Amino acid sequence: MARKYRALRSVAFLLQVLAWMSLILGVFAAGAAILAGAFRWVDIGALAGAAGGSAAGLLIGFAAGAVAFLIGALNYILFLAFSQAIFLQIDVEQNTRMTADVLRQIARGQAATSPVPADVSDLPNPPVDPATFMPPTSNAASPTITTEVPPQV
């Protein structure tokens, strides 16, 4: 069976690439912000003459790093979720199409003689031939329901 929706698959793959890139860039930006604050590579005017300028720079670097990491992580989650949603919709369409094909074969009476479509063999539970299907039986004693009315005293 030919694969459909190549453009959607490409967009979903591109979203996965963007997800990983945003996570990696978020980690690098967090590290750069922490280093910039620790080594005072960025001049913070209000902190330049303060006695505790290096500690304040480090604190601001950690805060900027945390924000950069959170933005990268949030972008990663969103891009990956959109990508997986596209793949999910493509899989649902493919499974629905295969199910419709099998049901058409059953309706035509060809289910016992026609082979199962090739794509269905990859599924964890392949379709069952309705001619040989037997529901599972339970060995446990089933409760009996009586409809007798007890005698009036």
C-alpha positions in Angstrom: 0.0 0.0 0.0 1.4 3.4 -1.0 2.2 5.8 1.7 0.0 8.9 1.6 0.4 12.4 2.8 4.2 12.8 2.1 3.9 16.6 2.7 2.4 16.1 6.1 5.1 13.5 7.0 7.7 16.0 5.9 6.2 18.8 8.0 6.0 16.5 11.1 9.7 15.5 10.6 10.6 19.2 10.3 8.8 19.9 13.5 10.8 17.1 15.3 14.0 18.6 14.0 12.9 22.1 15.2 12.0 20.6 18.6 15.5 19.1 19.1 17.2 22.3 17.8 15.2 24.5 20.3 16.1 22.2 23.2 19.8 22.2 22.3 19.8 25.9 21.7 18.0 26.5 25.0 20.6 24.5 26.9 23.5 26.4 25.2 21.7 29.8 25.8 21.3 28.9 29.5 25.0 28.0 29.8 26.0 31.2 28.0 23.8 33.3 30.2 25.3 31.8 33.3 28.8 32.3 32.1 28.1 35.8 31.0 26.8 36.6 34.5 29.7 34.8 36.3 32.5 36.4 34.3 30.7 39.8 33.9 30.9 39.7 30.1 27.7 41.8 30.0 27.9 45.2 31.7 25.0 45.8 34.0 25.0 49.5 34.6 23.3 49.4 38.0 25.6 46.7 39.3 28.9 48.1 37.9 29.8 50.1 41.0 28.1 47.8 43.6 30.4 46.0 46.0 28.7 42.7 45.4 28.6 43.1 41.7 30.1 39.7 40.8 27.5 37.9 43.0 24.7 39.9 41.6 26.0 39.3 38.1 26.1 35.5 38.8 22.5 35.6 40.2 21.2 37.5 37.2 23.1 35.1 34.9 21.4 32.1 36.6 18.0 33.8 36.3 18.6 34.5 32.6 19.9 31.0 32.1 16.8 29.5 33.8 14.5 31.6 31.6 16.5 30.6 28.4 16.3 26.9 29.4 12.6 27.1 30.1 11.8 28.8 26.8 13.9 26.1 25.0 12.2 23.3 26.9 8.7 24.8 26.2 9.5 25.1 22.5 10.7 21.5 22.5 7.5 20.2 24.1 5.3 22.2 21.7 7.1 21.3 18.5 7.3 17.7 19.5 3.6 17.6 20.5 2.5 19.1 17.1 4.7 16.6 15.3 3.3 13.6 17.1 -0.2 14.9 16.6 0.4 14.9 12.8 1.8 11.4 12.9 -1.1 10.2 15.0 -3.6 11.6 12.6 -1.8 10.0 9.6 -1.8 6.6 11.5 -5.5 6.9 12.3 -6.3 7.5 8.7 -4.1 4.5 7.6 -5.7 2.2 10.1 -9.2 3.3 9.2 -8.5 2.7 5.6 -7.2 -0.8 6.3 -10.2 -1.6 8.5 -12.6 -0.4 5.8 -10.8 -2.7 3.2 -11.1 -5.7 5.5 -14.7 -4.9 6.2 -15.4 -4.6 2.5 -13.8 -8.0 2.0 -15.9 -9.5 4.8 -19.1 -8.0 3.3 -18.3 -9.5 -0.1 -17.7 -12.9 1.5 -14.1 -12.9 0.5 -12.6 -12.9 4.0 -12.0 -16.6 4.2 -10.2 -16.8 0.9 -8.5 -13.5 0.5 -5.2 -12.8 2.2 -4.8 -10.2 4.9 -3.4 -6.9 3.5 0.4 -6.7 3.9 0.3 -3.6 6.2 -1.9 -5.4 8.7 0.8 -8.0 9.5 2.9 -5.3 11.3 0.1 -4.7 13.8 0.4 -6.4 17.3 -3.0 -8.0 16.9 -3.7 -8.9 13.3 -7.3 -9.2 12.2 -9.1 -12.4 12.9 -10.8 -14.5 10.2 -14.5 -14.4 11.1 -15.0 -17.9 9.8 -12.6 -19.4 12.4 -13.1 -16.9 15.2 -14.1 -18.4 18.5 -14.6 -16.1 21.5 -12.5 -16.9 24.6 -14.3 -19.1 27.1 -14.1 -18.6 30.8 -13.3 -21.5 33.2 -14.8 -19.7 36.2 -18.2 -20.7 37.3 -20.7 -18.2 36.0 -23.4 -17.1 38.5 -26.8 -18.4 37.7 -29.8 -16.1 37.8 -33.0 -17.6 38.9 -36.4 -16.2 38.1 -38.3 -18.3 40.6 -40.5 -16.4 43.1 -40.1 -17.6 46.7 -43.3 -19.1 48.1 -45.4 -16.9 50.3 -45.8 -18.0 53.9 
